[in-house]
């Protein structure tokens, strides 16, 4: 049975693996626009996977909000979700500083914010390369390092949907 299941999984994912995962910047967008689009894409990945997992979830359209999505917990309460995207093996709970032509990255409004349990109920890190999720409950967020969170150190949070209801 295991051999049959493994064979099926390998046949489903082989093209994805051989192509190197999700295509990134396939249309060769300017780097700032591409980074913004990829962050939005990661938010959509979370919402889509949450819905497939059986949750009611929605992306928040207000860019100035301290959270990116909402998800309905088991008891019907709405939880604020902050989503951070990453590509390699590390992610951060601090947003990146904004900058670019005409934007002063040292301005207070353009400095990346630190995700804390005060501004969200759930933190999710989305790997843009393979769409994997790391889900952290409210009581775990403030215990995480601020800047360098190693993916391999938090495998208990990998696709762990029970964290939504903790």
N, C-alpha and C positions, 0 to 999 in steps of 0.2 A: 504494500500500500504506500509506504513512504517513497519507494523508488518511482512509482507511478505519479504520485503527487509532485515530487521533485522534477521529474521529466516534464510535466505539464507547466510548472512554474518556469523552468529554464526556457521552454519553447515560447512562452509568453513574453519573457523579459529579454531574451537574447538580442533582438534588434535594438532595444533601448540601451542595453549595456554596450553593445558594439558601436553605437553611434555616440557614446560618451555622455549619455543622459539628455536632459532637456537642452534644446538649442538655446543659446544665449546671444543676444544681439545679432540675430540672423539678418536683420534688415539694415545693419550698420548705422544705427542711430548715434547721434552725438552723445558723449559719455554721460552728461548730466541728465538728459532726457531718458536715456537707457536705464540709468540707475533708478530713476523715479518710476519708470514703467515696471522694472523688475520688482521693486518693492510692492507696487500695487498688485502685480501678478502673484507674489507670495501671499498677499492677503486673500486673493481669490482662491488660491490653492487651499488655504486653511478652511475657508468657508465651504468650498466644494467637498473636501474630505469630511468635514463635520457633518454636513448634510447626508453624505453617503453613510456615515457612522450612525445616523438616526437622530441627530440633533437639529433643532431649529436654530439657524444661524444666519447672520446678515452682515455684510460689509458696511461700515459707517462711511458716508460720503463727505463728511465735514473734515477737511484736511487739518484744521487747527485743533481737532479733538485730541485728548490724551490717550485715546484708544482707537483701534482700527476696525474692530468688529464687535458684535454682541452674539452671545450664545445663550440659549435657554437651558438652565440646569434641570436636574431631575425633579426638583420641587416646583418648577415653573418660574423660578427667579431668573432675571436677566443678568448676565455677567459680562463685564467689560473685558475685552481681550486686546492686548497689545501684541503685535506681530513684528518680529525681527527676522530679516532674511540673511542668509549666508550662503557661501559657495564651497568653502573648504572645510576644515575640521574644527573651526572655532567660530563662535559668535559672541555678541556683546549685548548687554541690556542697556547700553547707552546708545542713543541715536547719533547718527553722523552729523557733524556740523554742516550747515548749508552754506553755500558760497557760489561764486560764479560771477559772470559779467554783471556789474551793477548791483551786486549783493555783497554786503560787508559781512564776511563770516565771523568777525569779532563782535558784531552787534548781538546784544542779549537775545533778541528774538530768533536768531539764526544758529544759536549754540544748541547742539544736540542734548536732548533731555535724557536723564537716567530713569529707566522704568523702575517703579517701586510699587509696593502694595497699596500705596495711597492713590495712585492714578489708574490702577487696573486690578481686576480680580484674577486674571489668567495671563500668563506670558507664554507665547508660542514662538519657537524658532523654526523657520521653514528653510530647508535646504533647497535652493533654487536649482541645483543640478539634478537632484533625484526626487524632489517633492516629499522627502521624509519630514516628519514633524517631531519636535520635542516640546512637550506640554508641561508647564509648571503651574502648580496651584498657588493661590494667594499666600499661603504660609511658607512657600519655598522661595518666592521672588527675592525678598530682601537678603536672603542667605547666600544668594549667588554672587560670584565675583562681578565687579562692575564692568570690566572691559574684556577679559579673555575667559570665555567659558569653553572648555574643551568638550567637544561632542562625546568622545569616548568615556568621559567621566560621568555622563548622565544618561546612560543607556536605559535605566529604569524609567526614564521619562519619554523614551522613544515610543511614539504613537500610543501613549498611555492615556486613553480617553477617560479612565476612571478619575484622573486628576481634575476633570471639570466639576465633579460633584464632591470634592473634598472640602 
